[in-house]
């Protein structure tokens, strides 16, 4: 992969399309024919649609698959603006509008990674009629203490003053460069995979996408806690559609000790993989088999008391 400064190749095969809307300019990839599926990547210092590439490549053989670059990442708008929970939920809803223009009003099967799962879940609570199923891959909001995350609707877990401190002109550029150095990115990917055996293609693309103009804005919102929902337990509990949680058991993102409450919800399914946080990279065929079985025979949607 080329390393020329500013160069960024497409993250995925298929057509690359740009659209507008409340979330600003969004880039997405689309390929295949059939029932629509939306893929949503995670949020971190070097996020992009590349994170869903194994799912995209497998599912495009039988579905119409859409994979978005969320605001501040990939080829989407990276301008200096407020990056908030609302912005990311609006981005997912804008993608549903794009899908509806092509595929009609049929509900969509959505797959979302890590913090992206919180945004997708909130969108599904707001507009349940637009989702057929929701698959959350190593989602945030199920770790120890998550049962207490019942704050005001839409409130974030931002650490006051941290984002302003990160963006102080004297050190903001140098701090970001240290965060996305090759050494730092390899360190964090090892934590993600829970192993020294990281995916080299993901590492290479992460490095390129993290060194584009405006790349620091969204990650600083992430690091400050602004994008984590203070009310996420309430959001998850309000999901009535079929939900699959697929998560790893290794690495820094393997704490799902707060997920036990879903055992009493008939619309939830949980599958643990003996992998790090990205099971679709480490065990792609097993992951796709689990996903396709869920999509082929999802549990019934259930009413949940408000």
N, C-alpha and C positions, 0 to 999 in steps of 0.2 A: 504493500500500500504506500502511495506517495506521501512524503512528509513535507512538501513545499508549504511554507507558511500561508495560511488562509485557504488552502485547498481542502475541499470536503467532498468526497464522492457520495453518491446515493448510499443510504444505509441498507436498502433492500432492493430486490428485483421488482418488476412491475412498473406501472406508471407512477410518476411523481407529480402530484397535483397541489396547487395552492388555492386556498379559499379564504374569504374574509368573514367577518361577523363580530359579535360582541367581544370575543377574545383576541381580536386583531388578526393579522395574517397567520394562517395555519398551513403547514405543509403536511401532506399525508401521502402514503403509498397505497396503491390498490392493485389487486390482481385476482384472477379466478372468476368463476361463475357459480351461482347457487345462492343459498341462504346467506344473508349478510352477517359478518363477524367484525367486531371492532377490537383492536389491540391497543392497549395503553401502557406505555413504559413507566418506569419508576422516576423518582426525582433524586438527583444527586449532583455532584459537581460536573459530571460528564455524561449525563443521560441523553438518550436518543432512541429512535425507533429500532436501532440495531439490537437493543435488548430483547426484542420479541422476534428476532429473525428466525429461530428454529420453528416457532409456531406459525409464522407467516408462510414460510417455505413449505411446510407440511400441509397446512389447511387450504392453501390456494388451489390445490388439485381438486377440491370438491366444494369450495365455498367462494363467495365474493368477500375477500378479506381486505380490511382497511386498517392501516397502522399509522397513527398520528405522531408527529413530533410536537410535544406539548409546548406551550409558550415559553420562550427563553432557551429552547433547545433545538438541535438539528438545524433544519432550514426554516423553521418558524421564526416569527418576530422576536428578536433579542434586544429590543430597545430598552432604554432606561425608563421604567414605569413601575407602578406598584404590582408586585407579584403576590397574589393572595389566593386563599382557598377558593373564593368566588370566581376568580379568573380561570382557574383550572377546571372547575365544574362547568363553567360556561364554555370552555374549549371542548369538553366532551359533548355537551348538548349541541354545539355547533357542528361537530362531526356527525351526530345523529341526523341533523338537518341535511348535511351533505349526502348521507346514505339514503335518506328518504327521497331525495330528489332523483336518485338512480333506481332505487329498489322499491319505492312505494312506502306505505305506512306500516309494513310488517315489523314486529319487534326484533331487536338485534340481540345476538349472543355476544356478550362483552367479556374480554379477558384483560385484567389489569394487574400490574406488578407493584408490590411494595407500597409506597406512599400513594402511587397512582390509584391503588385500590380504594383509598379513602375518598378520593374525588369521584370515582365511578360509583361507589356505594351511595354517596350523597345525591348524585344525579339520578340514580335508580329510585331513591326515596322520593325525590321531587317529581319524577315522571316515570312511575312504574310501568305505564302502558307502552313505553318505548323500548323496554328490555324484555327479552324472552328468558335469558339466564344470565348469571354473573359468576365468572370464575376469578377468584382472587389468588394470586401467586405470591406466597410469602408476604401477605399483607401486614402493614403496621396496624397497631391497635388491639393486639391480642396478647401482649406481654404481661408480666407481673405488674399489678397496679392498674391495669387498663379498666377494671370495673369501676374505677373512680372518675373516669373521663366522661362526665355528664354535665359539662359546662353549658353556658348559654348557647343557643342555636347559632352555628356558624362561627363561634369564637375560636381563636387559635391559641396555641401554646407558646406564642412568641416570648422570648426573653427580652424584657424592656431594655432598650438602649443598645442591644448587641449589634443589630444590623447597622446602626449609625456608626458604631465603633469600627466595625469591619470595613466600612466604606470611607473612613477618614482618609483624605487625600494623601497624607504623608506616607501611608503604607498599604493602601488598598490594592495597588497593582502588584507589589512584591508579595503580599500575603496570598493573593490569588495564584500567582505563578508558583509559589511553594505548594499550594494545595493541589495543583494539577501538574506537578512535575512527574516525570516518569517513575521516579522512586516512590513518590507519594501515592500515585494511582495504582501502582502494582501492590503496594502495601494494603490499600483499601480493598482491592479486588481479592487479595488473599483472604481477607476477613469475610468478604462476601461468599467466596467459595468454601471457606473453612479449610483451605488446602493451598499448597504451593502450585497445584495444577490448575491454573486459571485458563480461560479461553483466550488464546493469543489474538484472534480476530477481534474479539470484543475489546481487549486492551488497546489494540492499534487504533480502532475507531474512536474509542473514548478519548485517546490523546488528541486526535485530530479535531473532534467536535468541541473539546474543551478549550481549544486555542483559536476559536473564531472571534471576530469582533463582537463585543457585547456579551461574551460568554459568562462573565462573572455575575451579572445582575440576578438571575434566577437562583443560582447556587447560594448567594449570600442571604436571600430570603429563606432558603431551605435551612441553612446552618443556624439562622437566628431563631428557628422554631415557628416562624410565621405560617408555614404551610401545613403544620400538624394540627388536627382538629381537637379542640378541648372537649367536644361533645361526641366523640366518635363512637363510644359504646351505645349511646342513644341512637345514632344513625344506623349502626349495624343491626340493632335489635328491631328496627322498624322495617327491615327488608322482608318482603313477603314472597318474592320470586325465588325460584330455585337457585341456590348458591353452592358452589364448590370452592373449598379452600384447599389449595395444594401448597405445601410448604416443606422446606428442608429441615434436617435435624442436625446440621453441622454449621459451624461458623458463628459469626456475631449476630445473626438474625434468626436464631433457632428457638427463641423463647416464645412458646405458645401456651404458657401455663394459664393464660386467661381465656382460653377458648372453650372451656368445659361447658359453659352455659348453652352452647349451640346443640349439645346432645339432646336437649328438650325441644328442639325446633325441627319439625319434620321436613322442612324445606332446605336444610343445610346438610352438606356432605363434607367430610374432612379426609384428606389423604396426605400422609407424611411420606416423604421420599428420603432415602439415605443419601442425601446430597447437601450441598450448600443452598444458598438462597435462590439459585436459578436452576431448578431441576430440569427445565426444558433444554438447557445446555449440556448438562451432565448425563441425563438419561432421557434423551429426546423421544425415542420410540415409546418407552414406558409412559412418559408424560402424555404424549398424543393419544395413546390407547386409553388412558384414564379420562382425558378430556372428551374424547369422542364417545366413550360409553356414557358419560354424564350427559352430553348433549343429545345423544340418541334416546335416552330414557331418563330425563330429569325428574326429580321429585315434584310433587304437586306444589303449586303456590299455596300459601296458607294465610288466613287473616291473622293479624297481630294487633292486639289492643294498643291504642295510642298511649 
